[in-house]
Amino acid sequence: MNPLSVHSLSVRLGGRPTLANVSFEIADGDTVALVGASGSGKTTLLRALLGLLPPDATIGGSILWQGRELAGAGEGEWRKMRGSVIGMIPQEPEAALDPRQTAAGHVRERLPRTAAAEATVAELLSQVSLDPARGAEYPFQWSGGMQQRLLVAMALAQRPRLLLADEPTAALDTLRQQELIELLTALVARGQLPALLVVTHDLAVAARLARSVLVLDRGAIVEQGIAHAIWQHPAHAVTRALAARQPAWPVGAS
């Protein structure tokens, strides 16, 4: 049984259809990319997977986690899922990080209070290629790439079964993008991150990072399949338009 199975998911916000008949699955060890332009419904889907849809939302279809239905679940049940089962890396590190809190402090507050917490903080920073000796520094002293790695360490601290990453490379230059892609790929390969769903508008990033790709447009999946194949031979007009906007990066094995 795949940990996450989404079947015919539909969402209406304020009576307006936002997602329509979205279906996909994520297995352990998977990295899946959800690709689409602004307004395609990516944010609504992420919110649905975290139980964070607004009160006026109407949801249909199914969100199954290990066979347990989450579509329509109450806030109490979702609180048990967020972070420790389904983790999240937000889109803007500067908005997500507290300038008054040290880097190590951000990780520490996600951990149980034990005598081994400091050693665990150092281990988590090392896992994302951050120097634990710099943990006493503040995030605003760090580059955007380091801040993004800190968000990954914070998410890993809660040991999620699935991590949702919202545009993790959007604010990074090409070199820092590649470093983050290599980091996330390595974490999945080593089993430190059981499964990953990356949301991006960048089809080239999706092809470098993910095994499979879902292309979203106007709330519906218009194309899906193996990431490299879709990057090299996009079939749908929306996918071709996304590919045309991206640099012709050489895409190797993810």
Secondary structure, 3 states (H helix, E strand, C coil): CCCEEEEEEEEEECCEEEEEEEEEEECCCCEEEEECCCCCCHHHHHHHHCCCCCCCEEEEEEEEECCEECCCCCHHHHHHHECCCEEEECCCHHHHCCCCCCHHHHHHCCCCCCCCHHHHHHHHHHHCCCCHHHCCCCHHHCCHHHHHHHHHHHHHHCCCCEEEEECCCCCCCHHHHHHHHHHHHHHHHCCCCCCEEEEECCHHHHHHHCCEEEEEECCEEEEEEEHHHHHHCCCCHHHHHHHHCCCCCCCCCC
